[in-house]
């Protein structure tokens, strides 16, 4: 486990495995880089000769968790990835992301030409909504028990992680209040090739793909919670990232 300092002075953690061309892996809301570490996809990437870099986003995992809304927001989360690329002196990289991580990756693609390819999982037409996960006045952020109950109501699957000390409810509410959907919906300047891969029962990614200059769509059996576990999720991303015909 390694650390780096962000553009605004926070300390974030990341884990690397393997060697070769780097793949930055961005996790879902309420999880951390361990969502990827040891997964079938991360193992397959390492076996294919890639270096995986799994980041703990601010407010998550072992990274700093300020209880201040202004320290969050999609621009901050995307610039953290830019700081990580700078820290590692990376010239070009690919990105693999899921759910919240894919919203962050979309903003990253607007800002960072060093990203050549991005496999965006669990994100679809909702990313084009003008105020999705936008700045919000969320009550109870200063009370640990109230924060826990609110996160449990919004995302019941995170209750166990919070109770086990693997997630911080107060920090997660600040992440939600800060917003992690790109406010700028103009993706015309994106230069990276994108794969939008989602469960067939999840939000439709086709409208988002149409907004990106170079994007393809792949659906696998499952919903938002289960799509990552489908074997085709891994094999499709591995094929996409090794496709030499892409820009």
N, C-alpha and C positions, 0 to 999 in steps of 0.2 A: 504494500500500500504506500502510495506516494502523495505528496501535497504540492500545491502551488498557490501563489497569491493572485487574486483576481485584479481586474482593472480598478476596483474600488476598495481594495484592501482586505477582502475576506480570504480565509484559508479554505480551500476545497480539496477533497480527497479524490483520488482516482486509482485504478488498478490496471496494470498492463499484463498481457500474456502473449507469448509467441514473439515472432520477429517478422520483418518484411514490411510491406506497404501498410500504413496505419488505417484502422477502421475505428472511428469514434462511436461509442454506443451510448445512447441517451435513453433513460429509463422512464417509466410511467410515474404519475402522481402518487406520492405516498410510499414509493419504493426507493431503491437506490441502485448503485452499480451492480450490486449482488444479484439483481434480477437477471442480469446477463451472464455473470461469471459462473462457469460450469454448465451453462445451458447448452442444448444441442447446437444452437447456432454459433455461439462463441467457440465451442470445441471444433466445429466444422471450419470456421474461419482460420483458427490456428493451424489445423491440419492442412489447410489449403495454402499455407505459407503467408498468412497475414498476421499483423500485430494488432490485437484488440486493446482498446483504451476505454475502459468503463468508468464514466464520471459519476460521482455523487453530486447532484445538483444542489445549489444553495438551498437551505431549508430541509435537506434530506440527508439520511445516512450519517456519515461521519463528518460531513462538511459543516461549516458554520451555519447557524440558524438564528439570525437576528429577528427579534420580534418587532420589526418596523416595516410597514407596508412598502415604504419608498425604496427599500433595499431589494425589492422583487420586481416583477414585471418581465414580459417576454424579452425586452431589449437587454435587460441585465442578464437573464439566463442565456441568451444567445452570445452576448459579449463574454460571458464566462468561458464558453467553448473557444472563442477567439483567443482569449488569454491562455487557455490550455494549449492551443496550437502554437502560439508564440513561445510558451514555456518549453515545449518539446521541440521547437525549431523545425516544425513540420512545414514542408513546401506544398504538398498536396495530400489530401485525405479523402476517404469515403466516410459516410455516416450511415449508421443503422439506428433506428429509433422506434419507439412505440408510444402511442397515446400522448400524454403531456410532452414526452420527448420529441414527438413528431411535430407538435405545434412549435416547439423551440427550434427544431430543425428547419421548419419553413421560414422562420425569421432569419436563421443563420444563412439560408440560401440567398436571401435578399441582400445580405451584408458581406458574405465571405466567398470570394472567387477561388480560394484554395480547395473548396469542396468540389470534387469532380462528379461524384455519384452519391445519391442518397436513397436508401430504402426506408420508406416512411410507412410504418405499420400502425393500424388502428386509428387512422385519421381520414376524414372524408369531407362531405359538403358542409358540415358544421363549421369548419375552419373559415368558410367564406362569410359566416354571419358577422355583422358589424360589431356586436358587443359580446360575443361569446367569451366567458371568463374575464370580462372586463373589470376595471376597478369597481369595487363594491364595498358598501358599508355593511360588513358582516359582524353581527353582535357576538359578544361573549369571547372576543379574542384575548382579553386580559385575564380570563379565569380558566385555569387548566381543566377543571372538570367540565365546565360548560363547553370548552373547545373540543374536548373529547367527545361529548355527547353530540355536538353539532357535526363533527366529522363522521361519527358513527351513523348519523341520519342521512348524510349526503353520500357516504361511501362505506356501507356496512362491512365490506371486505377488508377495510383497513383497521377495524376495531382490534383484532388480534395483534396486529403489528404495533398499534399504539400501546395496548396493555402490556405487551412484552418489551416495551422500551425500544422498539425498532423504528418507530416513527414518532415525531413530536407534533401533537395536535395543534398547539398554538402556532408553530412555524408553518404548518400546512394551511391554516386559515389565512396567514399572511401571504402565502403563495397564491391562494385563490383570490384574495383581495387585490393583490398586485396584478393579476391577470397573466395568462400565458398563451393567449391566442394573438397572432400578429394583428395589430390594428391597421396596418397598411396591407390592403388586399391586392395590390398590384404586384404580380409575380412575373411580369413581362421581361424584366431584366435578369432573371435567374439563368445562369449558364450551366448549372449542373444537370445531369440526367437523373431522373427520379423514377423510382418504382413505388407505386402506392399499393400496398398489400394489406388486405383486411379480411375479416371473416364475412362470409356471405350474409350473415344476419346482423352485421354491424352497419354503421353509417356509410352510405354509398360514396365511394371515393371518385366516381367518374366526373362529377362537376369540378372537383378540385384539380383532377388531372387535366381537364380542359383549360384550366387557368394557368397551367405551367407550360413553358415552351417545349420541353422535351420530357414527357412522362408517359408511363404505361401503367396499366392496372392489372392486378392479379387478385382474384378472390379465392379463398380457401374455405372449406367447411368450418363452421363455428361462428361464435359471436365475439364481442369485444374481449371477453374474459378468456376464451379458449383458443382463439386463432393462433396465438404464438406456439401452442403445443402441437399444432398439426405438422406432420413431416414435410408437407409441401411449403410451409412457411420458411423452413430452413433451406430446403433445396432450391427454391425459387430465388431467394436472396443470394445464395452462393453463386448461382448461375449468373444472376444480374451483375454481381460485383466482379466476375471474371470475364465478362463480355468485352472483348477488346475493340469491338466495333463502336462502342459508345464514346461520346465526346469526353 
